[in-house]
């Protein structure tokens, strides 16, 4: 039988009687698939393998512990034979053919009236692959397609809108620090399913170029001191779009629950009856320092860290070089922040690292001390988006000047980051 002789179709077996002849491992796998489709399954076999016996004990299938009889086919809609005995399978297949009932013959795919494809389910999409009677090849292809759908490399978005008036959904997706490879698989998949994307200024912006032309992108990006779309309006947009039946993705930089107001957005959606999913992202507070080889904790240097967005909160964090302080979007207040930490008792020689545009081609690292960093940043024109790291962990960075480091630190330093266009500014 050539592959061009196959007419692909799908059977709806919900509530319909199906016969399985054989009760070994292959029959058990086929039976589970038929049960998933809602079929009423009768199994005929003298002995059942443990997996099939469990289904029978649970009352999920009707097991007849005996040899096959031609009358077993009467009244069924579909037959699967997998006895392991080619002669028995051929007899079952012939009996089914005589009654014009579709039958899968596991012993001889060339003589089989129907083939069972390799199947996977992703969301509400069922993938079925036939590969010329080669089951391992079919499974490999099935897995590849399923993975591409899972990762968003293949479009999973619905094109036909349901006429039931059902409410859509909102997904708050953390996109990571900006590199498209740092969004999670789940986040990438939801982005590929979106009808509407409500996008921040930061995050993996290049992924927006991969969306279908009819996906609407609503820009709500903020910069320090400039919020053209207030948070209350963003909340309203999310709910309004979902109530129109759309799948909405709120694409954020970093993690939506780390100083990203994701909690407010999720709460507003739930208050208005909109289903909301939160997909964690790689927060820039940790990942961007890592791009410059700076760990936020390090044995012998720092056991904890604090993340703040402005110098006002610095009075609440430990002012010690062995406790890492991370400032997000803090370039404009850097001089005040450094002064606040100095007044709290942090020594002026405490190392400070600034990483601009982490993981992007124009990433730049500036390293200095608490006493010098404000002047350095001003002279170099350092600008947001940037992450500022204050504490002894900066000594571990491969970009730290040699007088910052000791032999102990250098022996445990991480590899240089993969970004090749990093420029380093030091005192």
Kinemage of the C-alpha trace (Angstrom):
@kinemage 1
@onewidth
@group {chain A} dominant
@subgroup {mainchain}
@vectorlist {calphas} color= white
{ca unk a 1} P 0.000 0.000 0.000
{ca unk a 2} L 1.513 3.340 -1.060
{ca unk a 3} L 1.169 6.462 1.061
{ca unk a 4} L -0.707 8.192 -1.766
{ca unk a 5} L -3.408 5.540 -1.387
{ca unk a 6} L -4.195 6.789 2.127
{ca unk a 7} L -7.070 9.215 2.625
{ca unk a 8} L -6.431 11.047 5.918
{ca unk a 9} L -9.489 11.548 8.097
{ca unk a 10} L -10.471 11.596 11.769
{ca unk a 11} L -12.961 9.323 13.499
{ca unk a 12} L -15.441 10.517 16.120
{ca unk a 13} L -15.939 7.459 18.302
{ca unk a 14} L -17.559 9.078 21.331
{ca unk a 15} L -20.026 6.576 22.801
{ca unk a 16} L -19.595 4.122 19.923
{ca unk a 17} L -18.720 0.414 20.350
{ca unk a 18} L -15.173 -0.569 19.361
{ca unk a 19} L -13.529 -3.999 19.382
{ca unk a 20} L -9.911 -4.663 20.325
{ca unk a 21} L -8.659 -8.211 19.672
{ca unk a 22} L -5.543 -8.916 21.709
{ca unk a 23} L -4.459 -7.710 25.125
{ca unk a 24} L -0.720 -7.223 24.988
{ca unk a 25} L 1.228 -3.946 25.338
{ca unk a 26} L 0.376 -2.776 21.795
{ca unk a 27} L -3.313 -3.476 22.343
{ca unk a 28} L -3.155 -1.673 25.700
{ca unk a 29} L -1.719 1.467 24.075
{ca unk a 30} L -4.352 1.409 21.343
{ca unk a 31} L -7.089 0.850 23.928
{ca unk a 32} L -6.011 3.881 25.933
{ca unk a 33} L -6.166 6.001 22.804
{ca unk a 34} L -9.657 4.723 22.003
{ca unk a 35} L -10.783 5.456 25.561
{ca unk a 36} L -9.403 8.976 25.252
{ca unk a 37} L -11.637 9.370 22.203
{ca unk a 38} L -14.655 8.305 24.278
{ca unk a 39} L -15.221 4.908 22.634
{ca unk a 40} L -16.942 2.009 24.414
{ca unk a 41} L -14.227 -0.628 24.172
{ca unk a 42} L -14.567 -4.400 24.317
{ca unk a 43} L -11.331 -6.403 24.506
{ca unk a 44} L -11.227 -10.064 23.469
{ca unk a 45} L -8.159 -12.077 24.510
{ca unk a 46} L -7.475 -15.127 26.679
{ca unk a 47} L -4.834 -13.282 28.737
{ca unk a 48} L -4.337 -9.571 29.397
{ca unk a 49} L -1.119 -7.719 30.128
{ca unk a 50} L -1.028 -5.764 33.423
{ca unk a 51} L -1.792 -2.410 31.804
{ca unk a 52} L -4.911 -3.735 30.105
{ca unk a 53} L -5.983 -5.762 33.131
{ca unk a 54} L -5.889 -2.542 35.169
{ca unk a 55} L -8.247 -0.870 32.702
{ca unk a 56} L -10.618 -3.824 32.959
{ca unk a 57} L -10.450 -3.885 36.769
{ca unk a 58} L -11.296 -0.185 36.811
{ca unk a 59} L -14.367 -0.841 34.688
{ca unk a 60} L -13.063 1.232 31.793
{ca unk a 61} L -13.186 -1.624 29.268
{ca unk a 62} L -15.166 -4.821 28.893
{ca unk a 63} L -12.663 -7.685 28.776
{ca unk a 64} L -13.793 -11.047 27.399
{ca unk a 65} L -11.090 -13.579 28.493
{ca unk a 66} L -11.392 -15.997 25.573
{ca unk a 67} L -10.457 -16.598 21.951
{ca unk a 68} L -11.811 -14.369 19.181
{ca unk a 69} L -15.116 -15.280 17.466
{ca unk a 70} L -16.322 -13.824 14.137
{ca unk a 71} L -19.539 -12.714 15.838
{ca unk a 72} L -17.505 -10.325 18.045
{ca unk a 73} L -17.474 -7.890 15.142
{ca unk a 74} L -21.242 -7.621 14.895
{ca unk a 75} L -22.465 -4.098 15.587
{ca unk a 76} L -19.087 -2.439 16.167
{ca unk a 77} L -17.878 0.704 14.421
{ca unk a 78} L -14.159 0.075 14.434
{ca unk a 79} L -11.754 -2.820 15.049
{ca unk a 80} L -8.176 -2.913 16.285
{ca unk a 81} L -6.378 -6.238 16.143
{ca unk a 82} L -3.035 -6.756 17.893
{ca unk a 83} L -2.807 -10.353 19.051
{ca unk a 84} L 0.787 -10.943 17.994
{ca unk a 85} L -0.455 -13.899 15.934
{ca unk a 86} L -0.454 -12.935 12.249
{ca unk a 87} L -3.003 -15.607 11.333
{ca unk a 88} L -5.514 -14.462 13.957
{ca unk a 89} L -5.013 -10.811 13.037
{ca unk a 90} L -5.546 -11.629 9.363
{ca unk a 91} L -8.793 -13.491 10.174
{ca unk a 92} L -10.116 -10.564 12.229
{ca unk a 93} L -9.182 -8.154 9.449
{ca unk a 94} L -10.929 -10.315 6.828
{ca unk a 95} L -14.088 -10.603 8.946
{ca unk a 96} L -14.169 -6.839 9.403
{ca unk a 97} L -13.654 -6.298 5.677
{ca unk a 98} L -16.582 -8.583 4.907
{ca unk a 99} L -18.841 -6.423 7.067
{ca unk a 100} L -17.340 -3.168 5.731
{ca unk a 101} L -15.950 -2.203 9.123
{ca unk a 102} L -12.664 -0.346 9.283
{ca unk a 103} L -9.935 -2.425 10.895
{ca unk a 104} L -6.323 -1.735 11.878
{ca unk a 105} L -4.195 -4.849 11.538
{ca unk a 106} L -1.136 -4.431 13.745
{ca unk a 107} L 0.571 -7.498 12.243
{ca unk a 108} L 0.519 -6.372 8.616
{ca unk a 109} L 0.258 -2.671 7.878
{ca unk a 110} L 0.357 -3.312 4.112
{ca unk a 111} L -2.812 -5.396 4.309
{ca unk a 112} L -4.493 -3.191 6.870
{ca unk a 113} L -7.594 -1.272 5.824
{ca unk a 114} L -6.648 1.556 8.188
{ca unk a 115} L -3.472 2.838 9.765
{ca unk a 116} L -3.045 4.256 13.234
{ca unk a 117} L -0.947 7.411 13.091
{ca unk a 118} L 1.471 8.691 15.706
{ca unk a 119} L -0.576 11.186 17.707
{ca unk a 120} L 0.137 14.140 19.989
{ca unk a 121} L -2.156 16.777 21.453
{ca unk a 122} L -1.078 20.387 21.933
{ca unk a 123} L -3.747 22.684 23.341
{ca unk a 124} L -6.844 21.748 21.299
{ca unk a 125} L -4.814 20.655 18.256
{ca unk a 126} L -4.361 16.948 17.585
{ca unk a 127} L -1.384 15.989 15.430
{ca unk a 128} L -1.535 12.709 13.523
{ca unk a 129} L 1.407 11.527 11.409
{ca unk a 130} L 1.593 8.586 9.004
{ca unk a 131} L 5.029 7.853 7.600
{ca unk a 132} L 4.738 5.092 5.045
{ca unk a 133} L 4.128 2.421 7.651
{ca unk a 134} L 7.290 3.294 9.613
{ca unk a 135} L 6.040 3.928 13.177
{ca unk a 136} L 9.344 5.207 14.603
{ca unk a 137} L 9.710 7.671 11.788
{ca unk a 138} L 6.118 8.807 12.365
{ca unk a 139} L 6.767 9.264 16.098
{ca unk a 140} L 9.898 11.307 15.438
{ca unk a 141} L 8.026 13.601 13.070
{ca unk a 142} L 5.097 13.869 15.483
{ca unk a 143} L 7.410 14.865 18.320
{ca unk a 144} L 9.140 17.468 16.167
{ca unk a 145} L 5.849 19.082 15.161
{ca unk a 146} L 4.548 19.000 18.738
{ca unk a 147} L 7.739 20.643 20.002
{ca unk a 148} L 7.521 23.362 17.363
{ca unk a 149} L 3.944 24.079 18.407
{ca unk a 150} L 4.905 24.079 22.082
{ca unk a 151} L 7.721 26.554 21.529
{ca unk a 152} L 5.726 28.856 19.264
{ca unk a 153} L 7.845 28.090 16.188
{ca unk a 154} L 4.657 26.919 14.449
{ca unk a 155} L 1.443 28.980 14.662
{ca unk a 156} L -1.062 27.643 17.175
{ca unk a 157} L -3.335 30.659 17.033
{ca unk a 158} L -7.027 30.132 16.320
{ca unk a 159} L -8.205 31.735 13.075
{ca unk a 160} L -11.911 30.959 13.369
{ca unk a 161} L -13.502 32.845 16.263
{ca unk a 162} L -16.161 30.951 18.195
{ca unk a 163} L -19.665 32.358 17.817
{ca unk a 164} L -20.621 31.492 21.379
{ca unk a 165} L -19.708 34.895 22.763
{ca unk a 166} L -17.226 33.305 25.174
{ca unk a 167} L -14.865 35.552 27.089
{ca unk a 168} L -11.258 35.524 25.983
{ca unk a 169} L -8.260 35.356 28.284
{ca unk a 170} L -5.246 37.326 29.450
{ca unk a 171} L -1.712 35.994 29.868
{ca unk a 172} L 0.820 38.114 31.732
{ca unk a 173} L 4.050 36.956 30.093
{ca unk a 174} L 7.479 37.818 31.406
{ca unk a 175} L 9.697 38.191 28.371
{ca unk a 176} L 13.035 38.321 30.145
{ca unk a 177} L 15.665 41.057 29.774
{ca unk a 178} L 15.320 41.511 26.006
{ca unk a 179} L 17.094 38.677 24.228
{ca unk a 180} L 14.502 36.654 22.303
{ca unk a 181} L 16.083 33.397 23.463
{ca unk a 182} L 15.373 34.148 27.122
{ca unk a 183} L 11.569 34.066 27.003
{ca unk a 184} L 10.158 30.821 28.411
{ca unk a 185} L 8.743 28.123 26.142
{ca unk a 186} L 5.296 28.707 27.652
{ca unk a 187} L 5.552 32.445 27.065
{ca unk a 188} L 6.617 31.981 23.443
{ca unk a 189} L 3.730 29.590 22.853
{ca unk a 190} L 1.134 31.969 24.294
{ca unk a 191} L 2.554 34.812 22.232
{ca unk a 192} L 2.054 32.699 19.124
{ca unk a 193} L -1.605 32.166 20.069
{ca unk a 194} L -2.374 35.806 20.797
{ca unk a 195} L -4.951 37.930 19.013
{ca unk a 196} L -3.813 41.074 20.841
{ca unk a 197} L -0.418 41.870 22.384
{ca unk a 198} L -0.143 44.670 24.926
{ca unk a 199} L 3.571 45.409 24.832
{ca unk a 200} L 6.069 47.143 27.096
{ca unk a 201} L 9.038 49.121 25.851
{ca unk a 202} L 11.406 46.519 27.265
{ca unk a 203} L 11.439 42.771 26.741
{ca unk a 204} L 11.913 40.707 23.562
{ca unk a 205} L 10.692 43.287 21.052
{ca unk a 206} L 11.987 41.346 18.043
{ca unk a 207} L 9.356 38.678 18.653
{ca unk a 208} L 6.679 41.211 17.733
{ca unk a 209} L 8.004 41.119 14.161
{ca unk a 210} L 7.137 37.409 13.971
{ca unk a 211} L 3.433 37.887 14.758
{ca unk a 212} L 0.822 37.382 12.051
{ca unk a 213} L -0.158 40.608 10.265
{ca unk a 214} L -3.632 40.623 11.791
{ca unk a 215} L -2.401 40.414 15.390
{ca unk a 216} L -2.894 43.828 16.996
{ca unk a 217} L -0.022 45.239 19.036
{ca unk a 218} L -0.980 47.899 21.571
{ca unk a 219} L 2.029 49.857 22.799
{ca unk a 220} L 1.898 50.871 26.457
{ca unk a 221} L 5.606 51.311 27.140
{ca unk a 222} L 6.827 53.497 29.991
{ca unk a 223} L 10.050 55.345 30.621
{ca unk a 224} L 11.192 56.814 33.942
{ca unk a 225} L 8.940 59.781 34.711
{ca unk a 226} L 6.919 59.345 31.509
{ca unk a 227} L 3.852 57.086 31.491
{ca unk a 228} L 1.886 57.883 28.310
{ca unk a 229} L -0.569 55.061 29.086
{ca unk a 230} L -1.450 55.091 32.808
{ca unk a 231} L -1.658 51.795 34.651
{ca unk a 232} L -5.412 52.127 35.084
{ca unk a 233} L -5.792 52.406 31.307
{ca unk a 234} L -3.577 49.343 30.765
{ca unk a 235} L -5.805 47.373 33.146
{ca unk a 236} L -8.888 48.502 31.244
{ca unk a 237} L -7.377 47.544 27.867
{ca unk a 238} L -6.639 44.020 29.058
{ca unk a 239} L -10.155 43.439 30.321
{ca unk a 240} L -11.933 45.103 27.382
{ca unk a 241} L -10.003 43.066 24.820
{ca unk a 242} L -10.610 39.796 26.687
{ca unk a 243} L -14.339 40.517 27.024
{ca unk a 244} L -14.457 40.772 23.237
{ca unk a 245} L -13.322 37.138 23.077
{ca unk a 246} L -9.672 37.816 22.277
{ca unk a 247} L -6.622 35.985 23.554
{ca unk a 248} L -4.559 38.790 25.058
{ca unk a 249} L -0.863 38.611 25.929
{ca unk a 250} L 0.568 41.309 28.149
{ca unk a 251} L 4.228 41.108 27.110
{ca unk a 252} L 6.481 42.525 29.792
{ca unk a 253} L 10.206 42.790 30.264
{ca unk a 254} L 11.732 40.664 33.006
{ca unk a 255} L 9.193 39.006 35.289
{ca unk a 256} L 5.646 40.398 35.638
{ca unk a 257} L 5.686 39.872 39.400
{ca unk a 258} L 9.063 41.504 40.082
{ca unk a 259} L 8.426 45.258 40.246
{ca unk a 260} L 6.306 44.861 37.130
{ca unk a 261} L 2.792 45.601 38.476
{ca unk a 262} L 1.686 42.220 37.222
{ca unk a 263} L -0.134 41.585 40.487
{ca unk a 264} L -2.332 44.639 39.950
{ca unk a 265} L -3.160 43.591 36.394
{ca unk a 266} L -3.988 40.016 37.405
{ca unk a 267} L -6.219 41.202 40.248
{ca unk a 268} L -8.091 43.626 37.968
{ca unk a 269} L -8.713 40.883 35.399
{ca unk a 270} L -10.077 38.473 38.002
{ca unk a 271} L -12.321 41.155 39.477
{ca unk a 272} L -13.933 41.515 36.050
{ca unk a 273} L -14.389 37.811 35.393
{ca unk a 274} L -11.481 37.429 32.975
{ca unk a 275} L -9.344 34.303 33.099
{ca unk a 276} L -5.715 35.257 33.650
{ca unk a 277} L -2.500 33.255 33.515
{ca unk a 278} L 0.853 34.455 34.825
{ca unk a 279} L 3.984 33.199 33.072
{ca unk a 280} L 7.138 33.940 35.015
{ca unk a 281} L 10.043 35.468 33.165
{ca unk a 282} L 13.776 35.744 33.679
{ca unk a 283} L 13.973 38.849 35.838
{ca unk a 284} L 16.528 41.438 34.766
{ca unk a 285} L 17.508 41.932 38.414
{ca unk a 286} L 19.402 38.642 38.266
{ca unk a 287} L 19.945 37.931 34.589
{ca unk a 288} L 21.426 41.267 33.522
{ca unk a 289} L 24.179 41.204 36.163
{ca unk a 290} L 24.874 37.622 35.052
{ca unk a 291} L 25.387 38.915 31.507
{ca unk a 292} L 28.383 40.822 32.876
{ca unk a 293} L 29.581 37.835 34.912
{ca unk a 294} L 28.268 39.246 38.198
{ca unk a 295} L 26.442 36.793 40.487
{ca unk a 296} L 24.041 38.422 42.930
{ca unk a 297} L 25.230 35.979 45.600
{ca unk a 298} L 28.611 34.303 45.870
{ca unk a 299} L 30.183 32.088 48.502
{ca unk a 300} L 32.375 34.165 50.756
{ca unk a 301} L 31.136 37.473 49.320
{ca unk a 302} L 27.362 37.755 49.643
{ca unk a 303} L 24.622 35.506 51.001
{ca unk a 304} L 21.656 37.714 50.086
{ca unk a 305} L 20.511 40.579 47.912
{ca unk a 306} L 17.881 43.311 47.785
{ca unk a 307} L 16.185 44.721 44.682
{ca unk a 308} L 14.941 48.319 44.741
{ca unk a 309} L 13.840 50.878 42.165
{ca unk a 310} L 14.851 54.149 43.825
{ca unk a 311} L 17.060 55.657 46.486
{ca unk a 312} L 14.116 56.209 48.828
{ca unk a 313} L 13.988 52.486 49.654
{ca unk a 314} L 17.711 52.210 50.348
{ca unk a 315} L 17.261 53.050 54.006
{ca unk a 316} L 15.488 49.710 54.390
{ca unk a 317} L 18.281 47.503 53.013
{ca unk a 318} L 21.475 46.358 54.789
{ca unk a 319} L 24.317 48.775 54.047
{ca unk a 320} L 27.076 46.151 53.883
{ca unk a 321} L 29.382 45.158 51.068
{ca unk a 322} L 28.478 41.510 51.700
{ca unk a 323} L 24.792 42.171 50.959
{ca unk a 324} L 24.217 42.882 47.270
{ca unk a 325} L 22.009 45.856 46.400
{ca unk a 326} L 20.450 45.868 42.934
{ca unk a 327} L 18.956 49.074 41.528
{ca unk a 328} L 16.544 48.800 38.602
{ca unk a 329} L 16.104 51.792 36.299
{ca unk a 330} L 18.161 53.773 38.780
{ca unk a 331} L 20.533 55.742 36.548
{ca unk a 332} L 18.743 59.066 37.048
{ca unk a 333} L 18.993 58.765 40.835
{ca unk a 334} L 22.396 57.124 40.965
{ca unk a 335} L 24.173 60.026 42.672
{ca unk a 336} L 21.490 60.279 45.356
{ca unk a 337} L 21.451 56.497 45.804
{ca unk a 338} L 25.221 56.348 46.246
{ca unk a 339} L 25.063 59.162 48.784
{ca unk a 340} L 22.267 57.420 50.700
{ca unk a 341} L 24.264 54.195 50.958
{ca unk a 342} L 27.384 56.103 51.994
{ca unk a 343} L 25.470 57.858 54.777
{ca unk a 344} L 24.187 54.462 55.910
{ca unk a 345} L 27.765 53.309 56.390
{ca unk a 346} L 28.714 51.601 53.104
{ca unk a 347} L 32.442 52.279 52.419
{ca unk a 348} L 33.227 54.489 49.401
{ca unk a 349} L 35.498 51.765 47.950
{ca unk a 350} L 32.563 49.337 47.662
{ca unk a 351} L 32.534 47.976 44.070
{ca unk a 352} L 29.679 49.025 41.783
{ca unk a 353} L 28.798 47.647 38.351
{ca unk a 354} L 26.337 49.066 35.828
{ca unk a 355} L 25.098 46.885 32.979
{ca unk a 356} L 23.253 48.698 30.195
{ca unk a 357} L 21.136 46.841 27.609
{ca unk a 358} L 21.865 43.427 29.096
{ca unk a 359} L 22.163 40.571 26.591
{ca unk a 360} L 21.669 42.917 23.625
{ca unk a 361} L 24.333 43.675 20.997
{ca unk a 362} L 24.935 47.137 22.502
{ca unk a 363} L 25.455 45.848 26.039
{ca unk a 364} L 27.897 47.983 28.004
{ca unk a 365} L 29.453 47.483 31.450
{ca unk a 366} L 30.717 50.272 33.670
{ca unk a 367} L 32.615 49.309 36.829
{ca unk a 368} L 33.698 51.639 39.593
{ca unk a 369} L 33.224 52.249 43.288
{ca unk a 370} L 30.513 53.808 45.369
{ca unk a 371} L 32.581 56.968 45.575
{ca unk a 372} L 33.319 57.241 41.835
{ca unk a 373} L 30.442 55.611 39.980
{ca unk a 374} L 28.161 58.661 39.673
{ca unk a 375} L 30.888 60.725 37.995
{ca unk a 376} L 31.849 57.788 35.764
{ca unk a 377} L 28.289 57.208 34.656
{ca unk a 378} L 27.755 60.878 33.901
{ca unk a 379} L 30.972 61.127 31.901
{ca unk a 380} L 30.164 57.994 29.899
{ca unk a 381} L 26.549 58.921 29.249
{ca unk a 382} L 25.183 55.829 30.952
{ca unk a 383} L 21.419 55.554 30.387
{ca unk a 384} L 18.501 53.272 31.123
{ca unk a 385} L 17.649 50.468 30.645
{ca unk a 386} L 20.357 49.521 33.077
{ca unk a 387} L 20.846 47.431 36.183
{ca unk a 388} L 23.157 48.717 38.910
{ca unk a 389} L 24.860 46.197 41.222
{ca unk a 390} L 26.437 47.389 44.457
{ca unk a 391} L 28.540 45.081 46.594
{ca unk a 392} L 31.577 42.833 46.708
{ca unk a 393} L 30.075 40.432 44.138
{ca unk a 394} L 31.130 42.905 41.443
{ca unk a 395} L 34.712 41.772 42.102
{ca unk a 396} L 33.878 38.395 40.531
{ca unk a 397} L 33.073 39.901 37.130
{ca unk a 398} L 35.669 39.122 34.451
{ca unk a 399} L 35.352 42.818 33.517
{ca unk a 400} L 36.376 44.058 36.961
{ca unk a 401} L 39.802 45.771 37.009
{ca unk a 402} L 42.606 43.668 38.406
{ca unk a 403} L 42.980 45.715 41.590
{ca unk a 404} L 39.359 44.853 42.486
{ca unk a 405} L 40.072 41.155 42.521
{ca unk a 406} L 42.073 38.601 44.512
{ca unk a 407} L 43.317 35.146 43.582
{ca unk a 408} L 40.442 33.598 45.497
{ca unk a 409} L 37.892 35.478 43.453
{ca unk a 410} L 39.581 34.913 40.116
{ca unk a 411} L 39.715 31.142 40.524
{ca unk a 412} L 35.931 30.984 40.807
{ca unk a 413} L 35.053 33.632 38.236
{ca unk a 414} L 32.451 32.682 35.624
{ca unk a 415} L 33.146 32.688 31.940
{ca unk a 416} L 32.779 35.947 30.091
{ca unk a 417} L 29.222 36.552 28.806
{ca unk a 418} L 28.299 35.494 25.327
{ca unk a 419} L 27.625 39.083 24.198
{ca unk a 420} L 30.634 40.061 22.117
{ca unk a 421} L 30.030 43.802 21.777
{ca unk a 422} L 30.341 44.616 25.488
{ca unk a 423} L 32.325 47.752 26.204
{ca unk a 424} L 33.864 48.130 29.642
{ca unk a 425} L 34.459 51.434 31.420
{ca unk a 426} L 36.497 51.450 34.626
{ca unk a 427} L 38.187 54.132 36.715
